[in-house]
Amino acid sequence: GGGKQVGVGAAPAESAEEKLAKQQATEALLAKFRQASAAGENWERKNVAQIEEALAEAKNWMRAGEVRRCARTLEPVWRNMSAKTELGGRVGLDLAMAYDANQETSRALEMYEALASSRSWEVKRLAKQLKFGIEAMQMLGVEAYAGVDITGYAVLPELALEKSYEQNYVGSTAQALVDSPAEAMAVLRIAASERAKQLWTPERVKASLAILRLPENRRVQQEGVLTGVWRLVLQVGAGGEVSADERLSQTIGPSANKGELRVSRLRAVGPLVGQLEGVMCQRIADGPDVQSAPSLRHDLQFDSYRVGLLRLPGGGPVTSTVLVLDATLLVTQETARGEDGASSAFYVWAQ
């Protein structure tokens, strides 16, 4: 009964050994799945600060219309995360929306499908809604971005999660001040982006530098290299004035003396551009070899200042402190001591 086949054509009965082997194989697959899920969640717990920093930076790229950079910022952390956790859901949603805005529809659909199994009800609900929206447009034959040039700025609506992002658009006169090192880094990276010009305000730049100048907030990568050609993105003078001049740059190269680097810097003199030549010497307390491990502080002395055929003194020594150094960004604070006391200027450089 029950539709079972007995007799001719019936499948041979399973032996106890076969049943045990199948059960063991199933348990091994389940254990492997649980181990993989736990590995992702363990990585998240150990790298919360890195994940939050990537989220803040990606949020600012998205608001600046840089959807490709937003996706590339989140992809390295997403590879190690689980779609089932709340934090993984936040990263996955932002990454999926970046793919969608960049017309990578198939990748966005895959992301939404994975996020539909999240343990966060809000992430699951949003993933299903966004997936349905794409599928509905495909069914109706509607092109989501017909007539839109995604090489320019593509603005996405902000969707509220349990911990929603504040409405803090870069370049808005009503935006809040920067309140974390991660957001400070994102503001400076946007200022350094050639495609995101004028999407920052002097107030946010100064607030970002005020955060990063604190020793505990500095971002200096061990693999960062000071040598190379750096273009000047922004300069904040001792009086707090913020300026930007695309003509200016500096070249840092090796020197014959150990612990010393040669510096050639272009500086504006009204409509003219002069050239400073000098050296930067690593402070002894900061480490033995400036060219292999970037030091946080240097003594900077310019020997000469040439404007056309005119040669001028280079000025007094300054102390240069590296606040940020990675593959693409260099932020320094240069402090000079004069009769009126110490005064500091900040420089944001990019490669």
HUUR-V891247 format. One record per backbone hydrogen bond with DSSP energy under -1.0 kcal/mol. CO is the residue of the C=O (numbers start at 0). NH is the residue of the N-H. If there is no record, write none. Layout:
CO;NH, CO;NH
This chain:
0;3, 6;9, 14;18, 15;19, 16;20, 17;21, 18;22, 19;23, 20;24, 21;25, 22;26, 23;27, 24;28, 25;29, 26;30, 27;31, 28;32, 29;33, 30;34, 31;35, 32;36, 33;37, 34;38, 35;39, 36;40, 37;41, 38;42, 39;43, 40;44, 41;45, 42;46, 46;50, 47;51, 48;52, 49;53, 50;54, 51;55, 52;56, 53;57, 54;58, 55;59, 56;60, 57;61, 58;62, 59;63, 60;65, 61;64, 64;66, 65;69, 66;70, 67;71, 68;72, 69;73, 70;74, 73;77, 74;78, 76;79, 77;80, 83;118, 84;88, 85;89, 86;90, 87;91, 88;92, 89;93, 90;94, 91;95, 92;96, 93;97, 94;98, 95;99, 96;100, 97;101, 98;103, 99;102, 102;104, 103;107, 104;108, 105;109, 106;110, 107;111, 108;112, 109;113, 110;114, 111;115, 113;116, 114;117, 119;123, 120;124, 121;125, 122;126, 123;127, 124;128, 125;129, 126;130, 127;131, 128;132, 129;133, 130;134, 131;135, 132;136, 133;137, 134;138, 135;139, 136;141, 142;145, 144;147, 148;151, 165;167, 168;171, 171;174, 179;183, 180;184, 181;185, 182;186, 183;187, 184;188, 185;189, 186;190, 187;191, 195;198, 200;204, 201;205, 202;206, 203;207, 204;208, 205;209, 206;210, 207;211, 208;212, 210;213, 213;216, 218;324, 220;223, 227;251, 229;249, 230;349, 233;347, 234;242, 235;345, 236;239, 240;236, 242;234, 244;247, 247;231, 248;265, 249;229, 250;263, 251;227, 252;261, 256;259, 258;281, 260;279, 261;252, 262;277, 263;250, 264;275, 266;273, 268;271, 271;268, 273;266, 274;305, 275;264, 276;302, 276;303, 277;262, 278;300, 279;260, 280;298, 282;285, 283;286, 288;292, 295;321, 296;282, 297;319, 298;280, 299;317, 300;278, 303;276, 304;311, 305;274, 306;309, 309;306, 311;304, 317;299, 318;334, 319;297, 320;332, 322;218, 323;330, 324;220, 327;350, 328;325, 329;348, 330;322, 330;323, 331;346, 332;320, 333;344, 334;318, 335;342, 337;340, 340;337, 342;335, 344;333, 345;235, 346;331, 347;232, 347;233, 348;329, 349;230
